């Protein structure tokens, strides 16, 4: 079993974050959506590396305006 995962930080219209999450959840085990900044609409997708093609296909087909987050956006890391 391959345990490698990928992540992608995107921007979406803040009001559409819930819709984006709902759409992703309809695809079992495709990706996990985490909201990083709800005011700016910054979200992170985490997904198995083997799902890359499906993720790209879904993102291009979505009726949402998605963008890449600013390259300097800091993803906070938590240590337990």
C-alpha positions in Angstrom: 0.0 0.0 0.0 1.4 3.4 -1.0 1.2 5.9 1.9 2.5 8.9 -0.1 0.2 11.8 -0.2 0.2 15.1 -2.0 -1.3 18.5 -1.0 -2.5 21.5 -3.0 -3.3 24.9 -1.6 -6.0 26.7 -3.5 -8.2 29.8 -3.3 -11.9 29.7 -3.8 -14.6 32.3 -3.2 -15.2 32.1 0.5 -18.9 31.6 0.1 -18.3 28.5 -2.0 -16.0 26.6 0.4 -19.0 24.6 1.7 -20.0 23.7 -1.8 -16.5 22.7 -2.7 -16.3 20.5 0.4 -19.7 18.9 -0.4 -18.6 18.1 -3.9 -15.3 16.5 -2.7 -17.1 14.4 -0.1 -19.3 12.9 -2.8 -16.1 11.3 -4.2 -15.3 8.6 -1.6 -11.6 8.8 -0.5 -10.6 11.2 -3.3 -9.3 14.0 -1.1 -9.7 15.8 2.2 -10.4 19.5 2.2 -9.1 21.7 5.0 -10.0 25.4 5.3 -6.8 27.4 6.1 -8.3 30.9 5.9 -12.1 31.2 5.6 -12.0 35.0 5.0 -9.6 34.7 2.1 -11.0 31.4 0.8 -7.7 29.6 1.2 -8.1 25.8 1.3 -5.8 22.8 1.2 -6.5 19.5 -0.5 -4.7 16.4 0.7 -5.0 13.3 -1.4 -3.2 10.0 -2.1 -0.5 10.5 -4.8 -2.3 8.0 -7.0 -5.4 10.3 -7.2 -3.5 13.1 -8.9 -5.1 12.6 -12.3 -8.6 12.4 -10.8 -8.0 15.6 -8.8 -6.8 17.5 -11.8 -9.8 16.3 -13.8 -12.2 17.3 -11.1 -10.7 20.7 -10.6 -10.9 21.6 -14.3 -14.5 20.4 -14.4 -15.8 22.2 -11.3 -18.2 25.1 -11.8 -16.1 27.1 -9.3 -13.5 29.7 -9.8 -10.3 28.2 -8.2 -6.9 29.8 -8.1 -3.5 29.0 -6.7 -2.9 30.5 -3.3 -0.3 33.2 -3.0 3.1 31.4 -3.0 4.0 33.2 0.3 0.9 31.9 2.1 2.1 30.2 5.3 0.5 26.9 6.2 0.6 26.6 10.0 2.1 23.4 11.2 1.0 22.0 14.5 3.1 19.7 16.6 1.4 17.4 19.1 
